[in-house]
Amino acid sequence: MSRARDYAGGQGQAKAWSQVKQTDTWAMNDSFNISSGVDTGTGIAGMTVTTNFNNVYYSAHCTNDSGGWGHNGCIDDVTTSVYKLYQMQTDTTGAADSARTQSVAHGDLA
């Protein structure tokens, strides 16, 4: 398949993304194909996609701004309609909220 055809068909393009603020008052700053987000605990946010993924084998990634200390981010609890963002502060090895948490998901939509 040529690159032009690949691009035109949407293969490889992000199917959902979000940027949320978990500190102070939780807020979704911007998103694509995310119908809602919810703060489910310290360092945890649940993202609900507008158009479901075809299966649970899509690739989702998370990163964040650390505010001066190390932060690790990961995705877990994946379904076709929801994925959760988890953040951990590396200097305390505990869950921590981040001022800017970004996620992106690639895969086939239903």
C-alpha positions, -999 to 999 in steps of 0.1 A, spaced: 0 0 0 14 34 -9 19 61 16 -7 84 -1 -33 56 0 -24 48 36 -28 84 46 -61 88 27 -75 57 44 -67 70 79 -43 41 88 -18 50 114 -35 82 124 -45 89 160 -81 78 165 -84 95 199 -63 119 220 -67 140 251 -49 166 273 -62 169 309 -53 188 340 -55 167 372 -42 192 397 -65 216 415 -98 214 396 -98 185 372 -104 196 336 -102 182 301 -83 210 282 -87 195 247 -95 162 231 -104 144 199 -129 115 198 -132 116 236 -168 121 248 -159 125 285 -132 122 310 -134 116 348 -111 119 377 -113 85 394 -86 91 421 -52 105 427 -32 100 395 -60 82 377 -83 95 349 -109 76 328 -113 86 292 -145 75 273 -142 75 235 -170 89 213 -166 62 186 -156 28 201 -125 9 190 -131 -23 171 -114 -44 198 -93 -40 230 -60 -45 211 -55 -8 201 -23 10 211 -28 38 237 0 58 253 2 84 281 27 110 291 27 140 314 45 171 326 62 164 359 64 198 375 101 194 384 100 157 395 99 124 376 65 111 365 57 78 348 24 74 329 7 43 316 -26 31 302 -46 3 317 -81 -10 322 -87 -9 285 -121 -17 269 -134 -8 235 -150 24 249 -128 34 279 -91 36 288 -76 48 321 -45 70 325 -23 63 355 5 86 367 31 79 394 56 102 409 90 85 407 107 101 437 80 88 460 68 58 439 32 68 446 3 79 425 3 116 417 -18 141 398 -2 160 369 -8 195 356 -8 182 320 -15 146 311 -16 137 275 -29 105 259 -31 92 223 -47 60 209 -42 43 176 -63 14 163 -93 5 142 -126 21 151 -158 0 152 
